[in-house]
């Protein structure tokens, strides 16, 4: 197994070992079946375990189908943390890897495959909690209107009828998509995974499948509902689907489900068109959704439910407010202000 720096470690040999390891496969099965983790999450756990194995070749080189996890001691855990840190990995990345190993050994302990958890008492690295980038209400408004202005400029005056029709479809789709994301604070993956049958257009509600397969009900604001109805009309005009056809809600021009990558690429075009900060992504609409609700007086628990956060502490990052609003609140509420 490679002994290069942690940031450049070749994990291929370690991944082959773990693919045949009974304990690792049981752990992945536990993540999928009992904790209902997504495949993306399971893959990250697997890669973190492979990273640990690759940095401890003497422990694992002679093993085959049952790796000797019981040989792992606290010194191995500390050494793993130090090597990751010295390799220049971000502190959040180091902490995630340590958390993965901590969870893995907790599972092994539960299954009586080891006698202790060498990562249990290992502290994580202190991290500065960065506030998420948030768009102003005016910037969000400009973004929601950007598809129409962008495609109008791009088509010009002499566009063919076919290009105009395709442009009308893209304007309607992207406008509806951005309205829905901001209306409910969706993740990109949640938005592109929506099916028509998830919608209740009369009730102004729709069902979302979030992380770990958890479902929640989200609300459609009036602008989002109007944009959706226009989009459903345009996709029917394009011959891609009927207005009430079940299956993928947001389609590409070939009639397949719109991918997250395509959404991000189109969003980047609108950001450049509006000359917004280059690091503005669709996820910033989710941040803005939460912050705008809290600034308008929504309670934290309600916002937690709307975002689909399992922990209130995750939602608390959105409680930051600008100094102007703090001064205004202080002046209005403090008896000696």
Buried (B, 14 or more C-beta within 10 A) or exposed (E): BBEEBBEEBEBEBBBEBBEEBEBBBBBBEBBBEEEEBBEEBBEBBBBBBBBBBBBBBEBBEEBEEEBEBEBBEBEBBEEBBEBBBEBEBEBEBBBBBBBBBBBBBBBBBEEEBBEBBBBEEBEBBEEEEEEBEBBEEEBBEBBBBBBBBBBEEEBEEEBEEEBEBBBBBBBBBBBBBBBBBBBBBBBBBBBBBBBBEBBEBEEBBBBBBBBEEEEBBBEBBEBBBBBBBBBBBBBBEBEBBEEEBEEBBBBBBEEEBBEBEBBBEBBBBBBEBBEBEEEBBBBBBBBBBBBBBBBEEEEBEEBBEBBBBEEEEEBBBBEEEEEEEEEEEEEEEEEEE
